[in-house]
Amino acid sequence: MPVRFSDPIWQKPRTATAFQSLFPAGRCVDVVIVGGGIMGLSTALHAARFGLAVQVLEAGEIGNGASGLNGGQVIPGLKYDPDWLLEHFGLERGEALVNFAASTADTVFELIRDERLAVPFVRNGWIQAAHTETALKASANRDRQWRARGADVRLLSGTEIATMTGAQGYLGGLLDRRAGAIDPLAYTSELARVAAAAGVKIAERQNVMQISKNAGIWHVSTESGAELKAKAIVLATNAYTGGLLPGLAETIVPLHSFQIATAPLSSNLAAAILPEGQAVSDSRRILVYYRKSSDGRLVLGGRGRMALPNGPADWAHLERALLRLYPALSDVAIEKRWFGRVAMTPDHLPHIHEPEKGLLAVVGCQGRGIGLMTALGERIASYLSSGDTRQLPFPVSPIRPIPFHAFRQVGVAATIAWYRMLDAFER
């Protein structure tokens, strides 16, 4: 059977709505949101609840980008621990940011509950697995800092992590019970549904070609010929950012995250592998992340090649990682292979930009996009409604293109190859 080179496990239901709703030409709406992923849809939903007239424009179809193609891990926090955030941002901003970061997974699961979203999920936590003594010390430091703030986290011994993951090669790790895993495509689709029910106009296949400002009003033109006017624009395009806002695309390095899914596991294998349903990310320089799906498959992802894949061999590094962790899966078929695009910022933090009043852009998920962008969307909507910058957890920063950006991906590809070799020596 031939392999399709983007064949994700997550599938839209056949009854999924096609969104083609636009405000009448000539009407000036409150907000036009460019990008119908988690960030854009969360912003839209909450802005509508604040009473704003909102139009979402999606270049493709809802869920076809990274929001619907990721691994579905809902992880609170940021790449940095609380002490670093306090030191870097100062006491007041840092404390607010720590509290915000701590709440992001809650925001997702509360939204699923309160809006009755039809989203398969499990909330038994996330394990950050340590494969070296250095990584184990980092886990202990993270555990200390979050426990001091009342978070439901704890260190795992080598025996505990072996039992909870069923995997080989870990010395211990951190269990964060605030986290969980969802079906990301179902979540993105359901966000669109409830946003539309709240009055948001959503139009798919509306590729925005130009934005401009005249007499205090923003003008938006799409490739299909639609013309809209708005008091504010939010660019929620992240790794798919193009040239609408000069310099923005040069502030990020887009990367590909590749994923594979096994056939449904037998009852014996399912009982031994992630028996409690946690999601896992490991401590390797080029990390892998994995979880079980609602239909009993093991889903594993990690960095892929910088270019678009052209055959099954482009996922071979993930299949090797899978067998390194779970040798018992050597006879289990890999039935799905797919990839999505993610964005990396140089400082590994999300960036909020507002180069002109009423023009907002948000980039950089850093592997925590589901929780982070859901919660950030609510804050962006509150800012749009109130104008109060205190609603924004991150400071608004100027657009600073990465020097020699055109060569950055070459350097990143070389770094990934080097890190992958170092990781191989540590197995």
C-alpha positions in Angstrom: 0.0 0.0 0.0 1.6 3.3 -1.0 2.4 5.8 1.8 0.8 9.2 1.7 3.4 11.7 2.9 1.0 13.6 5.1 -1.4 11.0 6.5 -2.3 12.2 10.0 -4.0 10.2 12.7 -6.3 13.1 13.5 -9.3 13.2 11.2 -12.2 15.7 10.9 -15.6 14.2 11.1 -17.4 14.0 7.8 -20.1 16.3 9.2 -17.5 19.0 10.0 -18.7 22.5 8.9 -17.1 24.4 6.0 -16.8 28.0 7.0 -17.5 30.6 4.3 -19.0 33.4 6.4 -17.9 37.0 5.7 -19.3 40.3 6.9 -21.0 42.4 4.3 -18.6 44.5 2.1 -18.2 48.0 3.4 -18.9 47.2 7.1 -16.1 48.2 9.5 -15.8 45.3 12.0 -13.9 45.5 15.3 -11.3 42.9 14.6 -10.0 40.9 11.6 -8.0 37.9 12.7 -5.7 36.4 10.1 -5.2 32.7 10.8 -7.7 30.2 12.0 -5.6 28.1 14.3 -5.8 27.8 18.1 -4.5 31.3 18.7 -6.8 33.0 16.2 -9.9 31.1 17.2 -9.4 31.5 20.9 -8.9 35.2 20.4 -12.0 35.3 18.2 -14.2 33.4 20.6 -13.3 35.6 23.6 -13.4 38.8 21.6 -17.0 37.9 20.5 -17.9 37.2 24.1 -16.6 40.7 24.9 -19.1 42.1 22.4 -16.8 42.7 19.5 -17.6 42.0 15.8 -14.9 39.6 14.7 -13.9 38.2 11.3 -11.5 35.2 11.0 -9.7 34.7 7.7 -8.0 31.3 7.2 -5.8 30.8 4.1 -6.5 27.0 4.0 -9.0 25.0 6.0 -9.5 25.1 9.8 -7.1 22.6 11.4 -4.9 22.0 8.4 -2.0 23.9 9.9 0.1 23.1 13.0 -2.9 23.6 15.3 -4.6 20.4 14.0 -1.4 18.5 13.2 0.5 18.6 16.5 0.9 15.8 19.0 -1.9 17.0 21.2 0.1 17.5 24.4 -1.3 20.1 26.8 1.6 21.2 28.9 1.5 24.2 31.4 4.5 26.5 31.9 7.1 27.7 29.6 10.6 26.5 28.5 11.9 28.6 31.5 11.3 27.9 35.1 9.7 30.4 37.6 13.0 31.6 39.1 14.4 32.5 35.7 11.2 34.4 34.7 11.3 36.4 38.0 14.9 37.3 37.4 14.5 38.1 33.7 11.2 40.0 33.9 11.3 41.5 37.4 9.2 40.7 40.4 5.8 42.2 39.3 5.9 41.1 35.6 7.7 37.9 36.4 5.1 36.8 39.0 2.2 37.6 36.7 3.9 35.6 34.0 4.6 32.6 36.3 0.9 32.6 37.3 -0.2 32.9 33.6 2.1 30.0 32.6 0.8 27.9 35.4 -2.8 28.3 34.3 -2.5 27.4 30.6 -3.4 23.7 30.8 -6.3 24.6 33.1 -7.6 27.0 30.5 -7.8 24.3 27.9 -9.5 21.6 30.0 -11.9 24.1 31.5 -12.8 25.3 28.0 -13.5 21.8 26.9 -15.7 21.3 30.0 -17.5 24.6 30.0 -18.2 24.7 26.3 -18.9 21.0 26.1 -16.5 20.5 23.3 -16.5 17.1 21.6 -12.8 16.6 22.1 -11.3 13.2 23.2 -8.8 13.9 26.0 -7.1 12.4 29.0 -5.7 14.4 31.9 -3.4 12.2 33.9 -0.3 14.4 33.5 2.9 14.9 31.5 6.3 13.3 32.2 9.5 15.1 31.4 11.8 12.1 31.2 15.5 12.4 32.1 18.0 10.3 30.3 21.2 11.7 31.9 22.2 12.8 35.4 22.3 16.4 34.2 18.8 16.2 33.0 17.7 14.6 36.3 19.2 17.5 38.2 17.3 19.9 36.0 14.1 18.0 36.7 14.7 18.2 40.5 15.2 22.0 40.2 12.0 22.4 38.2 10.2 20.3 40.7 11.4 22.4 43.6 10.4 25.6 42.0 6.9 24.6 40.9 6.1 22.7 44.2 7.0 25.9 46.1 4.1 27.5 44.2 1.7 24.7 44.9 1.8 23.0 41.6 0.8 19.3 41.4 4.3 18.0 40.4 6.7 15.4 41.7 10.0 13.7 40.9 9.9 10.2 39.6 12.6 7.6 40.4 14.1 5.3 37.8 11.7 2.5 38.9 8.7 4.8 38.8 9.3 6.2 35.4 10.0 2.7 34.0 6.6 1.6 35.3 4.7 4.6 34.2 6.2 4.8 30.6 7.2 1.2 30.0 10.2 2.7 28.1 13.9 1.9 28.4 16.7 4.3 29.2 15.4 6.8 31.7 17.0 7.6 35.1 13.9 9.4 36.4 12.0 12.6 35.5 9.3 15.0 36.5 5.5 14.3 36.6 3.3 17.3 36.1 -0.3 16.3 36.8 -1.7 19.6 35.6 -1.1 18.4 32.0 -2.8 16.1 29.6 -3.4 15.2 26.0 -6.2 15.9 23.5 -7.1 15.3 19.9 -5.8 18.6 18.5 -7.8 18.6 15.3 -11.0 17.9 17.2 -10.1 20.8 19.5 -9.3 23.3 16.7 -12.5 22.3 14.9 -14.6 22.6 18.0 -13.1 26.0 18.8 -14.2 27.1 15.4 -17.7 25.8 16.0 -18.2 27.5 19.3 -16.7 30.7 18.0 -19.1 30.8 15.1 -22.0 30.1 17.5 -20.8 33.1 19.5 -21.2 35.3 16.4 -17.7 35.1 14.9 -17.6 35.1 11.1 -15.1 32.6 9.8 -14.1 32.2 6.2 -11.7 29.5 5.0 -9.6 29.7 1.8 -9.2 33.4 2.2 -5.5 34.1 1.8 -4.8 37.6 2.9 -2.6 39.4 0.4 -2.4 43.0 1.8 -3.2 45.1 4.8 -3.0 48.8 5.0 -4.3 51.7 7.1 -6.1 54.8 6.0 -7.7 57.4 8.2 -7.4 55.2 11.3 -9.1 52.2 9.7 -7.4 49.0 8.6 -8.1 47.6 5.1 -7.7 43.9 4.4 -7.6 42.4 0.9 -7.7 38.6 0.1 -6.6 36.7 -2.9 -10.2 35.8 -3.7 -11.1 39.5 -3.9 -12.7 40.0 -0.5 -12.2 43.5 0.9 -12.7 44.2 4.6 -12.4 47.1 7.0 -11.5 46.8 10.7 -10.5 48.8 13.7 -7.9 46.2 14.6 -6.0 43.3 13.0 -4.5 40.3 14.8 -1.9 38.3 12.8 -2.2 34.8 14.2 -0.1 33.0 11.6 2.9 31.9 13.7 5.0 29.4 11.6 3.0 30.3 8.5 3.8 34.0 8.7 4.5 35.5 5.3 5.2 39.1 4.2 2.0 40.9 5.4 4.0 42.6 8.2 7.5 43.5 7.1 10.2 41.8 9.1 7.9 39.5 11.1 8.7 36.3 9.2 12.4 37.0 9.8 11.9 37.0 13.6 11.2 33.2 13.6 12.8 30.0 12.3 10.1 27.7 11.0 10.8 24.0 11.6 9.0 20.8 10.7 7.8 18.5 13.4 7.3 15.0 12.1 5.1 12.3 13.7 4.3 8.7 13.4 1.5 6.5 14.8 1.5 2.7 15.2 -1.3 0.4 14.6 -3.6 0.0 17.6 -1.6 -1.8 20.3 -2.6 -5.2 21.6 -4.0 -5.4 25.1 -0.7 -6.7 26.4 1.3 -3.9 24.9 -1.3 -1.3 25.9 -1.1 -2.5 29.5 2.7 -2.1 29.5 3.1 1.1 27.6 1.9 4.3 29.3 -0.7 2.4 31.3 -2.0 5.5 33.0 -2.1 7.6 29.8 0.5 10.3 30.5 2.1 12.2 27.7 5.9 12.2 27.6 8.7 14.4 26.4 12.3 13.4 26.9 15.4 15.4 27.8 17.4 14.8 24.6 18.8 17.8 22.7 16.6 16.7 19.8 13.7 15.5 21.9 11.0 13.0 21.1 7.5 13.3 22.5 4.8 10.6 22.7 1.4 9.6 24.0 -1.3 7.1 23.3 -4.3 8.1 21.1 -7.9 7.6 22.1 -8.0 4.5 19.7 -5.0 2.9 21.4 -2.1 3.8 19.1 1.3 5.0 20.2 1.9 8.5 18.7 5.5 9.7 18.6 7.0 12.9 17.2 10.2 14.9 16.9 12.1 17.2 14.7 12.2 16.3 11.0 14.2 17.4 8.0 14.1 21.1 7.1 12.8 20.4 3.6 9.5 18.9 2.8 9.4 15.1 3.1 9.6 13.0 -0.1 9.3 9.5 1.2 9.0 7.1 4.3 12.7 7.4 4.9 12.2 10.9 6.2 10.4 9.4 9.3 13.1 6.7 9.8 14.7 8.6 12.7 11.4 8.5 14.6 11.0 4.8 14.0 14.5 4.2 15.4 13.6 6.3 18.5 10.4 4.3 18.9 12.3 1.0 18.9 15.0 2.4 21.2 12.3 3.1 23.8 10.1 0.2 23.1 11.9 -2.8 21.5 8.7 -4.9 21.9 7.1 -2.7 19.1 9.4 -4.1 16.4 6.6 -6.1 14.9 4.0 -3.4 15.2 3.2 -1.6 11.9 3.6 2.2 11.5 0.3 3.1 9.9 0.4 6.9 9.9 3.1 9.5 9.1 2.6 13.2 9.0 4.3 16.6 9.7 3.4 20.1 10.6 5.3 23.4 10.8 6.3 25.1 14.1 8.1 28.3 14.9 11.1 28.9 17.0 12.1 32.3 18.4 15.8 32.9 19.4 14.9 33.4 23.0 12.4 30.5 23.2 9.7 32.8 24.4 6.4 33.9 22.7 6.6 37.4 21.2 3.8 39.9 21.1 4.2 42.8 18.6 2.2 45.9 18.0 4.2 48.0 15.5 1.1 50.3 14.9 -1.9 50.9 17.1 -4.5 48.2 16.3 -2.1 45.9 14.5 -1.1 42.9 16.8 1.0 39.9 15.9 1.9 36.8 18.1 4.6 34.3 17.2 6.4 31.5 19.0 4.7 28.5 20.7 7.9 26.6 21.7 6.2 23.3 22.0 3.4 24.3 24.3 1.1 25.8 21.8 -2.2 24.3 22.8 -2.3 25.7 26.3 -0.2 28.7 25.6 -2.1 30.0 22.6 -5.6 29.2 24.1 -4.8 31.2 27.2 -3.0 33.9 25.2 -6.0 34.3 22.9 -8.2 35.2 25.9 -5.7 37.8 27.0 -5.3 39.3 23.5 -9.1 39.5 23.3 -9.3 41.3 26.7 -6.7 43.8 25.5 -8.6 44.4 22.3 -11.7 45.1 24.3 -10.2 47.2 27.1 -6.9 48.7 25.7 -5.3 47.7 29.0 -1.8 46.4 28.4 -1.8 44.8 31.8 -4.0 42.1 30.2 -1.0 40.9 28.2 1.2 38.5 30.1 4.3 39.1 27.9 5.6 42.7 27.2 4.9 44.1 23.8 8.3 44.0 22.0 9.6 45.5 18.8 10.1 43.4 15.7 13.7 42.4 15.5 14.6 40.3 12.5 17.2 37.6 13.1 20.5 38.6 11.5 21.4 36.7 8.4 17.9 35.1 8.6 18.2 33.6 5.1 21.1 31.4 6.3 19.6 30.6 9.7 17.9 27.4 8.6 21.1 26.0 7.2 22.7 26.6 10.6 19.7 25.1 12.4 19.8 22.0 10.2 23.6 21.6 10.9 22.9 22.0 14.7 20.1 19.4 14.6 22.5 16.9 12.9 25.2 17.6 15.5 22.8 17.3 18.4 21.3 14.1 17.1 24.8 12.7 17.0 25.5 13.7 20.6 22.2 12.2 21.6 23.2 8.9 20.0 26.3 8.8 22.2 24.2 9.2 25.3 21.7 6.4 24.6 
